[in-house]
């Protein structure tokens, strides 16, 4: 796997990416930020982090896109769901978790 960051100009909205971020490693690009699942104090919720090199958010850019996973967010899910809509958040979480590549165990 090539770990060269993907430039912002090449990111596709609704696409799933492997990222290097403070709070997650798989996320969907919404056109302004990466939306991923953050785990904190026993809970899980959707959280956004800005792309490294984003001139609109200097100093707040904490997410580096590393790999396009080739999966798009289904049309029935909003790109950035309302944080209070638990049914949609569960579907969003299922999409991310079910499309996360599995890590190969070493013998």
VMD Tcl script that draws the C-alpha trace (Angstrom):
set ca {
  {0.00 0.00 0.00}
  {1.33 3.41 -1.03}
  {1.20 5.82 1.92}
  {1.47 8.98 -0.19}
  {-1.32 11.38 0.86}
  {-4.11 11.87 -1.65}
  {-4.40 15.56 -2.68}
  {-7.67 17.33 -1.75}
  {-8.36 17.99 -5.43}
  {-8.58 14.22 -6.08}
  {-10.98 13.39 -3.23}
  {-14.50 12.26 -4.20}
  {-17.57 13.22 -2.17}
  {-19.34 10.22 -0.55}
  {-16.23 8.04 -1.03}
  {-14.76 5.87 1.74}
  {-11.05 6.39 2.51}
  {-8.39 4.94 4.76}
  {-7.05 7.93 6.66}
  {-4.54 8.84 9.31}
  {-6.52 10.95 11.77}
  {-6.61 11.62 15.50}
  {-9.91 9.84 16.12}
  {-10.44 7.21 13.37}
  {-8.75 5.45 10.46}
  {-11.67 4.94 8.05}
  {-13.89 7.84 6.98}
  {-16.19 9.27 4.30}
  {-15.26 12.53 2.53}
  {-18.20 14.98 2.59}
  {-16.55 17.69 0.48}
  {-15.39 19.74 3.48}
  {-14.23 17.19 6.07}
  {-13.83 13.49 6.73}
  {-16.67 11.91 8.72}
  {-15.69 8.88 10.78}
  {-16.73 6.99 13.89}
  {-15.17 8.32 17.08}
  {-15.11 6.18 20.20}
  {-14.98 8.06 23.50}
  {-15.96 7.18 27.08}
  {-17.66 3.96 25.97}
  {-19.79 5.66 23.31}
  {-19.50 5.93 19.55}
  {-20.58 8.83 17.40}
  {-19.91 10.46 14.03}
  {-17.17 13.04 14.07}
  {-15.60 15.28 11.42}
  {-11.93 16.09 10.91}
  {-10.51 18.44 8.29}
  {-8.10 17.37 5.57}
  {-4.39 18.12 5.93}
  {-3.50 21.14 3.82}
  {-7.03 22.60 3.79}
  {-6.42 26.38 3.56}
  {-9.85 27.09 5.08}
  {-8.88 25.42 8.38}
  {-5.18 26.10 9.09}
  {-4.17 24.48 12.34}
  {-7.35 22.36 12.45}
  {-6.36 20.00 9.65}
  {-5.77 16.67 11.38}
  {-6.76 14.06 8.78}
  {-4.53 12.69 6.01}
  {-6.24 10.60 3.28}
  {-4.03 7.61 2.40}
  {-6.11 5.17 0.33}
  {-9.30 5.27 -1.71}
  {-11.23 2.15 -0.65}
  {-13.41 2.24 -3.79}
  {-16.75 2.28 -1.94}
  {-19.32 5.08 -2.06}
  {-21.79 5.95 0.68}
  {-25.21 4.55 -0.37}
  {-27.65 7.12 -1.78}
  {-30.13 6.53 1.08}
  {-27.64 7.86 3.65}
  {-26.94 11.59 3.99}
  {-23.31 12.65 3.61}
  {-23.33 14.28 7.04}
  {-26.21 12.98 9.17}
  {-27.79 14.88 12.03}
  {-26.08 13.81 15.24}
  {-29.46 13.16 16.89}
  {-30.73 10.77 14.20}
  {-29.66 7.47 15.80}
  {-31.21 5.21 13.14}
  {-29.23 6.90 10.38}
  {-26.08 6.93 12.48}
  {-26.39 3.15 13.03}
  {-26.72 2.62 9.25}
  {-23.75 4.93 8.63}
  {-21.68 3.06 11.21}
  {-22.64 -0.30 9.68}
  {-21.56 0.93 6.22}
  {-18.16 2.04 7.48}
  {-17.52 -1.05 9.61}
  {-18.69 -3.53 6.98}
  {-16.44 -1.95 4.34}
  {-13.34 -1.66 6.50}
  {-10.60 -3.94 5.15}
  {-9.71 -6.68 7.59}
  {-6.19 -6.77 8.99}
  {-4.35 -9.96 8.13}
  {-3.08 -11.79 11.19}
  {0.54 -12.82 11.20}
  {1.34 -16.41 12.11}
}
mol new
graphics top color blue
foreach p $ca { graphics top sphere $p radius 0.5 }
foreach p [lrange $ca 0 end-1] q [lrange $ca 1 end] { graphics top cylinder $p $q radius 0.2 }
display resetview
